Amino acid sequence: MMLLLYVQHRYGQSAAQVNALVATEAPNHFQSSSEVNWGERVEITCSVVTEHMGGTFVLKKTQGSFQMEKFSEKRSCNLYLTDWDFSQRGLYFCEYQKKLPNQVIYYPQGNTAELSVKVNLEKPRISLTSPHEMVIYSPDKISVTKGSSFSITCSIHSTYPGGFFYLTKSNKSTVASLPAYGHSIFYMTHFEFPALDYTNQGEYNCVYGLNISSMSFCSVPSKSLQVTVIATSSSSVVSGLVGGLVVLVLVLVIGYLVWRRRRRGAESTIPK
């Protein structure tokens, strides 16, 4: 007789499996483990190789008093653990028992399978907006005039609410942290900078973090957003030069048109 423990959990379109197999007469030492996403439903299948069908499968943990029973007319049955959390992690195994008229046959437990918990956090997104003029060299490099106000937006698609966004600078220090707001699976926040200074220059990243069951989890940093400060004087000089050139071109065009008109008038008054 052999007992088989099969665990399946689904996330989106993907599926993961963990198997634990043990022989009755000579138990082996094969042991598997699997990480289950927090909040998911876990499907556990207990199977037995026996000629005594129509028995009860018992799912247990090596520690604690957890026990789940299910009768099955077949050689296997499915058991479900919903809302997977940290209190459910541990080593699981299956037992099988068959009631006969005069006795109950207890089969030895199968080998264990370790189930743990993981929290999957996507990579956040970062973007910058400003009501003032900006020079955008690329989506990752932006120049803003000194003294201007701007806002950095952090966002993420996540099934875990109640998190925080951390804004880091040059992947070293945390500039600020704000709670994320949103609903369903999309969360975001805005970091406001009322007056840009040279100290605000650098590369910025967003990190999403949250606490679950007194444990802290953080996402990987977002892509870097490089912010460069442009001096106000330089911007004024450039604007002045551009404005001066425009005025000069207009004066030349108008002068040429006036000169051409007078010349045509003079030619028309010459007697033939």
Contacts in CASP RR format, 6 or more apart in sequence:
PFRMAT RR
TARGET T0000
AUTHOR 0000-0000-0000
METHOD contacts of the structure
MODEL  1
MMLLLYVQHRYGQSAAQVNALVATEAPNHFQSSSEVNWGERVEITCSVVT
EHMGGTFVLKKTQGSFQMEKFSEKRSCNLYLTDWDFSQRGLYFCEYQKKL
PNQVIYYPQGNTAELSVKVNLEKPRISLTSPHEMVIYSPDKISVTKGSSF
SITCSIHSTYPGGFFYLTKSNKSTVASLPAYGHSIFYMTHFEFPALDYTN
QGEYNCVYGLNISSMSFCSVPSKSLQVTVIATSSSSVVSGLVGGLVVLVL
VLVIGYLVWRRRRRGAESTIPK
1 24 0 8 1.000
1 48 0 8 1.000
1 49 0 8 1.000
1 50 0 8 1.000
1 107 0 8 1.000
2 21 0 8 1.000
2 22 0 8 1.000
2 23 0 8 1.000
2 24 0 8 1.000
2 48 0 8 1.000
2 49 0 8 1.000
3 21 0 8 1.000
3 22 0 8 1.000
3 24 0 8 1.000
3 46 0 8 1.000
3 47 0 8 1.000
3 48 0 8 1.000
3 49 0 8 1.000
3 94 0 8 1.000
3 95 0 8 1.000
3 96 0 8 1.000
3 107 0 8 1.000
3 108 0 8 1.000
3 109 0 8 1.000
3 110 0 8 1.000
3 111 0 8 1.000
4 19 0 8 1.000
4 20 0 8 1.000
4 21 0 8 1.000
4 45 0 8 1.000
4 46 0 8 1.000
4 47 0 8 1.000
4 48 0 8 1.000
4 49 0 8 1.000
4 76 0 8 1.000
4 94 0 8 1.000
5 19 0 8 1.000
5 20 0 8 1.000
5 21 0 8 1.000
5 44 0 8 1.000
5 45 0 8 1.000
5 46 0 8 1.000
5 47 0 8 1.000
5 92 0 8 1.000
5 93 0 8 1.000
5 94 0 8 1.000
5 110 0 8 1.000
5 111 0 8 1.000
5 112 0 8 1.000
5 113 0 8 1.000
6 17 0 8 1.000
6 18 0 8 1.000
6 19 0 8 1.000
6 44 0 8 1.000
6 45 0 8 1.000
6 46 0 8 1.000
6 47 0 8 1.000
7 17 0 8 1.000
7 18 0 8 1.000
7 19 0 8 1.000
7 34 0 8 1.000
7 42 0 8 1.000
7 43 0 8 1.000
7 44 0 8 1.000
7 45 0 8 1.000
7 92 0 8 1.000
7 113 0 8 1.000
7 115 0 8 1.000
8 15 0 8 1.000
8 16 0 8 1.000
8 17 0 8 1.000
8 42 0 8 1.000
8 43 0 8 1.000
8 44 0 8 1.000
8 45 0 8 1.000
9 15 0 8 1.000
9 16 0 8 1.000
9 34 0 8 1.000
9 36 0 8 1.000
9 37 0 8 1.000
9 40 0 8 1.000
9 41 0 8 1.000
9 42 0 8 1.000
9 43 0 8 1.000
9 84 0 8 1.000
10 40 0 8 1.000
10 41 0 8 1.000
11 37 0 8 1.000
11 40 0 8 1.000
11 120 0 8 1.000
16 34 0 8 1.000
16 35 0 8 1.000
17 34 0 8 1.000
18 32 0 8 1.000
18 33 0 8 1.000
18 34 0 8 1.000
18 113 0 8 1.000
18 115 0 8 1.000
19 32 0 8 1.000
19 113 0 8 1.000
20 30 0 8 1.000
20 31 0 8 1.000
20 32 0 8 1.000
20 93 0 8 1.000
20 110 0 8 1.000
20 111 0 8 1.000
20 112 0 8 1.000
20 113 0 8 1.000
21 28 0 8 1.000
21 30 0 8 1.000
21 110 0 8 1.000
21 111 0 8 1.000
22 28 0 8 1.000
22 30 0 8 1.000
22 108 0 8 1.000
22 109 0 8 1.000
22 110 0 8 1.000
22 111 0 8 1.000
24 107 0 8 1.000
24 108 0 8 1.000
27 108 0 8 1.000
27 110 0 8 1.000
27 111 0 8 1.000
28 111 0 8 1.000
29 111 0 8 1.000
30 111 0 8 1.000
31 111 0 8 1.000
31 112 0 8 1.000
31 113 0 8 1.000
31 114 0 8 1.000
32 113 0 8 1.000
32 114 0 8 1.000
33 113 0 8 1.000
33 114 0 8 1.000
33 115 0 8 1.000
33 116 0 8 1.000
34 113 0 8 1.000
34 114 0 8 1.000
34 115 0 8 1.000
34 116 0 8 1.000
35 115 0 8 1.000
35 116 0 8 1.000
35 117 0 8 1.000
35 118 0 8 1.000
36 42 0 8 1.000
36 84 0 8 1.000
36 115 0 8 1.000
36 116 0 8 1.000
36 117 0 8 1.000
36 118 0 8 1.000
37 84 0 8 1.000
37 117 0 8 1.000
37 118 0 8 1.000
37 119 0 8 1.000
37 120 0 8 1.000
38 84 0 8 1.000
38 85 0 8 1.000
38 86 0 8 1.000
38 117 0 8 1.000
38 118 0 8 1.000
38 119 0 8 1.000
38 160 0 8 1.000
38 212 0 8 1.000
39 83 0 8 1.000
39 84 0 8 1.000
39 85 0 8 1.000
40 84 0 8 1.000
41 80 0 8 1.000
41 81 0 8 1.000
41 82 0 8 1.000
41 83 0 8 1.000
41 84 0 8 1.000
42 80 0 8 1.000
42 81 0 8 1.000
42 82 0 8 1.000
42 84 0 8 1.000
42 115 0 8 1.000
43 78 0 8 1.000
43 79 0 8 1.000
43 80 0 8 1.000
44 59 0 8 1.000
44 78 0 8 1.000
44 79 0 8 1.000
44 80 0 8 1.000
44 81 0 8 1.000
44 92 0 8 1.000
45 76 0 8 1.000
45 77 0 8 1.000
45 78 0 8 1.000
45 79 0 8 1.000
46 57 0 8 1.000
46 59 0 8 1.000
46 76 0 8 1.000
46 77 0 8 1.000
46 79 0 8 1.000
46 94 0 8 1.000
46 96 0 8 1.000
47 75 0 8 1.000
47 76 0 8 1.000
47 94 0 8 1.000
48 57 0 8 1.000
48 75 0 8 1.000
48 76 0 8 1.000
48 94 0 8 1.000
48 96 0 8 1.000
48 107 0 8 1.000
49 75 0 8 1.000
50 75 0 8 1.000
50 96 0 8 1.000
50 98 0 8 1.000
50 107 0 8 1.000
52 98 0 8 1.000
52 100 0 8 1.000
52 105 0 8 1.000
53 73 0 8 1.000
53 74 0 8 1.000
53 75 0 8 1.000
54 71 0 8 1.000
54 72 0 8 1.000
54 73 0 8 1.000
54 74 0 8 1.000
54 98 0 8 1.000
55 71 0 8 1.000
55 72 0 8 1.000
55 73 0 8 1.000
55 96 0 8 1.000
55 97 0 8 1.000
55 98 0 8 1.000
55 99 0 8 1.000
56 69 0 8 1.000
56 70 0 8 1.000
56 71 0 8 1.000
56 72 0 8 1.000
56 96 0 8 1.000
56 97 0 8 1.000
56 98 0 8 1.000
56 99 0 8 1.000
57 69 0 8 1.000
57 70 0 8 1.000
57 71 0 8 1.000
57 72 0 8 1.000
57 76 0 8 1.000
57 77 0 8 1.000
57 79 0 8 1.000
57 94 0 8 1.000
57 95 0 8 1.000
57 96 0 8 1.000
58 67 0 8 1.000
58 68 0 8 1.000
58 69 0 8 1.000
58 94 0 8 1.000
58 95 0 8 1.000
58 96 0 8 1.000
58 97 0 8 1.000
59 67 0 8 1.000
59 68 0 8 1.000
59 69 0 8 1.000
59 70 0 8 1.000
59 79 0 8 1.000
59 92 0 8 1.000
59 93 0 8 1.000
59 94 0 8 1.000
60 66 0 8 1.000
60 67 0 8 1.000
60 68 0 8 1.000
60 92 0 8 1.000
60 93 0 8 1.000
60 94 0 8 1.000
60 95 0 8 1.000
60 109 0 8 1.000
61 90 0 8 1.000
61 91 0 8 1.000
61 92 0 8 1.000
61 93 0 8 1.000
62 90 0 8 1.000
62 91 0 8 1.000
62 92 0 8 1.000
62 93 0 8 1.000
62 112 0 8 1.000
63 90 0 8 1.000
63 91 0 8 1.000
68 79 0 8 1.000
70 77 0 8 1.000
70 78 0 8 1.000
70 79 0 8 1.000
71 77 0 8 1.000
81 88 0 8 1.000
84 117 0 8 1.000
85 117 0 8 1.000
85 212 0 8 1.000
85 213 0 8 1.000
86 117 0 8 1.000
86 212 0 8 1.000
86 213 0 8 1.000
86 215 0 8 1.000
87 213 0 8 1.000
88 115 0 8 1.000
88 117 0 8 1.000
89 115 0 8 1.000
89 116 0 8 1.000
89 117 0 8 1.000
90 114 0 8 1.000
90 115 0 8 1.000
90 116 0 8 1.000
91 112 0 8 1.000
91 113 0 8 1.000
91 114 0 8 1.000
91 115 0 8 1.000
92 112 0 8 1.000
92 113 0 8 1.000
92 114 0 8 1.000
92 115 0 8 1.000
93 109 0 8 1.000
93 110 0 8 1.000
93 111 0 8 1.000
93 112 0 8 1.000
93 113 0 8 1.000
94 109 0 8 1.000
94 110 0 8 1.000
95 106 0 8 1.000
95 107 0 8 1.000
95 108 0 8 1.000
95 109 0 8 1.000
95 110 0 8 1.000
96 107 0 8 1.000
97 104 0 8 1.000
97 105 0 8 1.000
97 106 0 8 1.000
97 107 0 8 1.000
98 104 0 8 1.000
98 105 0 8 1.000
98 107 0 8 1.000
99 105 0 8 1.000
119 160 0 8 1.000
119 210 0 8 1.000
119 212 0 8 1.000
119 217 0 8 1.000
121 156 0 8 1.000
121 158 0 8 1.000
121 160 0 8 1.000
121 208 0 8 1.000
121 209 0 8 1.000
121 210 0 8 1.000
121 217 0 8 1.000
121 218 0 8 1.000
121 219 0 8 1.000
121 220 0 8 1.000
122 156 0 8 1.000
122 157 0 8 1.000
122 158 0 8 1.000
122 219 0 8 1.000
123 156 0 8 1.000
123 219 0 8 1.000
123 220 0 8 1.000
123 221 0 8 1.000
123 222 0 8 1.000
123 223 0 8 1.000
124 154 0 8 1.000
124 155 0 8 1.000
124 156 0 8 1.000
124 165 0 8 1.000
124 206 0 8 1.000
124 207 0 8 1.000
124 208 0 8 1.000
124 219 0 8 1.000
124 221 0 8 1.000
124 222 0 8 1.000
125 154 0 8 1.000
125 155 0 8 1.000
125 156 0 8 1.000
125 206 0 8 1.000
125 222 0 8 1.000
125 223 0 8 1.000
126 152 0 8 1.000
126 153 0 8 1.000
126 154 0 8 1.000
126 204 0 8 1.000
126 205 0 8 1.000
126 206 0 8 1.000
126 222 0 8 1.000
126 223 0 8 1.000
126 225 0 8 1.000
127 152 0 8 1.000
127 153 0 8 1.000
127 155 0 8 1.000
127 225 0 8 1.000
128 134 0 8 1.000
128 142 0 8 1.000
128 144 0 8 1.000
128 150 0 8 1.000
128 151 0 8 1.000
128 152 0 8 1.000
128 153 0 8 1.000
128 225 0 8 1.000
128 227 0 8 1.000
129 150 0 8 1.000
129 151 0 8 1.000
129 153 0 8 1.000
130 144 0 8 1.000
130 148 0 8 1.000
130 149 0 8 1.000
130 150 0 8 1.000
130 151 0 8 1.000
131 148 0 8 1.000
131 149 0 8 1.000
132 144 0 8 1.000
132 145 0 8 1.000
132 148 0 8 1.000
132 149 0 8 1.000
132 150 0 8 1.000
133 145 0 8 1.000
133 148 0 8 1.000
133 235 0 8 1.000
134 142 0 8 1.000
134 143 0 8 1.000
134 144 0 8 1.000
134 150 0 8 1.000
135 142 0 8 1.000
135 143 0 8 1.000
135 144 0 8 1.000
135 230 0 8 1.000
136 142 0 8 1.000
136 143 0 8 1.000
137 143 0 8 1.000
140 223 0 8 1.000
140 224 0 8 1.000
140 225 0 8 1.000
140 226 0 8 1.000
141 226 0 8 1.000
141 228 0 8 1.000
142 225 0 8 1.000
142 226 0 8 1.000
142 227 0 8 1.000
142 228 0 8 1.000
143 227 0 8 1.000
143 228 0 8 1.000
143 229 0 8 1.000
143 230 0 8 1.000
144 150 0 8 1.000
144 196 0 8 1.000
144 227 0 8 1.000
144 228 0 8 1.000
144 229 0 8 1.000
144 230 0 8 1.000
145 196 0 8 1.000
145 229 0 8 1.000
145 230 0 8 1.000
145 231 0 8 1.000
145 232 0 8 1.000
145 235 0 8 1.000
146 196 0 8 1.000
146 197 0 8 1.000
146 198 0 8 1.000
146 229 0 8 1.000
146 230 0 8 1.000
146 231 0 8 1.000
146 232 0 8 1.000
147 195 0 8 1.000
147 196 0 8 1.000
147 197 0 8 1.000
147 232 0 8 1.000
148 195 0 8 1.000
148 196 0 8 1.000
149 192 0 8 1.000
149 193 0 8 1.000
149 194 0 8 1.000
149 195 0 8 1.000
149 196 0 8 1.000
150 193 0 8 1.000
150 196 0 8 1.000
150 227 0 8 1.000
151 190 0 8 1.000
151 191 0 8 1.000
151 192 0 8 1.000
151 193 0 8 1.000
152 167 0 8 1.000
152 190 0 8 1.000
152 191 0 8 1.000
152 193 0 8 1.000
152 204 0 8 1.000
152 206 0 8 1.000
152 225 0 8 1.000
153 188 0 8 1.000
153 189 0 8 1.000
153 190 0 8 1.000
153 191 0 8 1.000
154 165 0 8 1.000
154 167 0 8 1.000
154 180 0 8 1.000
154 188 0 8 1.000
154 189 0 8 1.000
154 190 0 8 1.000
154 191 0 8 1.000
154 206 0 8 1.000
154 208 0 8 1.000
154 222 0 8 1.000
155 186 0 8 1.000
155 187 0 8 1.000
155 188 0 8 1.000
155 206 0 8 1.000
156 165 0 8 1.000
156 180 0 8 1.000
156 186 0 8 1.000
156 187 0 8 1.000
156 188 0 8 1.000
156 206 0 8 1.000
156 208 0 8 1.000
156 219 0 8 1.000
157 185 0 8 1.000
157 186 0 8 1.000
158 185 0 8 1.000
158 186 0 8 1.000
158 187 0 8 1.000
158 208 0 8 1.000
159 185 0 8 1.000
160 210 0 8 1.000
160 212 0 8 1.000
161 180 0 8 1.000
161 187 0 8 1.000
162 179 0 8 1.000
162 180 0 8 1.000
162 187 0 8 1.000
162 210 0 8 1.000
163 179 0 8 1.000
163 180 0 8 1.000
163 187 0 8 1.000
163 208 0 8 1.000
163 209 0 8 1.000
163 210 0 8 1.000
163 211 0 8 1.000
164 177 0 8 1.000
164 178 0 8 1.000
164 179 0 8 1.000
164 180 0 8 1.000
164 208 0 8 1.000
164 209 0 8 1.000
164 210 0 8 1.000
165 177 0 8 1.000
165 178 0 8 1.000
165 179 0 8 1.000
165 180 0 8 1.000
165 188 0 8 1.000
165 189 0 8 1.000
165 191 0 8 1.000
165 206 0 8 1.000
165 207 0 8 1.000
165 208 0 8 1.000
165 209 0 8 1.000
166 174 0 8 1.000
166 176 0 8 1.000
166 177 0 8 1.000
166 206 0 8 1.000
166 207 0 8 1.000
166 208 0 8 1.000
166 209 0 8 1.000
166 218 0 8 1.000
167 174 0 8 1.000
167 175 0 8 1.000
167 176 0 8 1.000
167 177 0 8 1.000
167 178 0 8 1.000
167 191 0 8 1.000
167 204 0 8 1.000
167 205 0 8 1.000
167 206 0 8 1.000
168 174 0 8 1.000
168 175 0 8 1.000
168 204 0 8 1.000
168 205 0 8 1.000
168 206 0 8 1.000
168 207 0 8 1.000
168 221 0 8 1.000
169 175 0 8 1.000
169 202 0 8 1.000
169 203 0 8 1.000
169 204 0 8 1.000
169 205 0 8 1.000
170 202 0 8 1.000
170 203 0 8 1.000
171 203 0 8 1.000
171 205 0 8 1.000
171 221 0 8 1.000
171 224 0 8 1.000
175 191 0 8 1.000
175 204 0 8 1.000
176 191 0 8 1.000
178 189 0 8 1.000
178 190 0 8 1.000
178 191 0 8 1.000
179 189 0 8 1.000
180 187 0 8 1.000
180 188 0 8 1.000
180 189 0 8 1.000
180 208 0 8 1.000
181 187 0 8 1.000
181 188 0 8 1.000
181 189 0 8 1.000
182 188 0 8 1.000
187 208 0 8 1.000
193 200 0 8 1.000
196 229 0 8 1.000
197 229 0 8 1.000
198 229 0 8 1.000
200 227 0 8 1.000
200 229 0 8 1.000
201 227 0 8 1.000
201 228 0 8 1.000
201 229 0 8 1.000
202 226 0 8 1.000
202 227 0 8 1.000
202 228 0 8 1.000
203 224 0 8 1.000
203 225 0 8 1.000
203 226 0 8 1.000
203 227 0 8 1.000
204 224 0 8 1.000
204 225 0 8 1.000
204 226 0 8 1.000
204 227 0 8 1.000
205 221 0 8 1.000
205 222 0 8 1.000
205 223 0 8 1.000
205 224 0 8 1.000
205 225 0 8 1.000
206 221 0 8 1.000
206 222 0 8 1.000
207 218 0 8 1.000
207 219 0 8 1.000
207 220 0 8 1.000
207 221 0 8 1.000
207 222 0 8 1.000
208 218 0 8 1.000
208 219 0 8 1.000
209 216 0 8 1.000
209 217 0 8 1.000
209 218 0 8 1.000
209 219 0 8 1.000
210 216 0 8 1.000
210 217 0 8 1.000
211 217 0 8 1.000
END
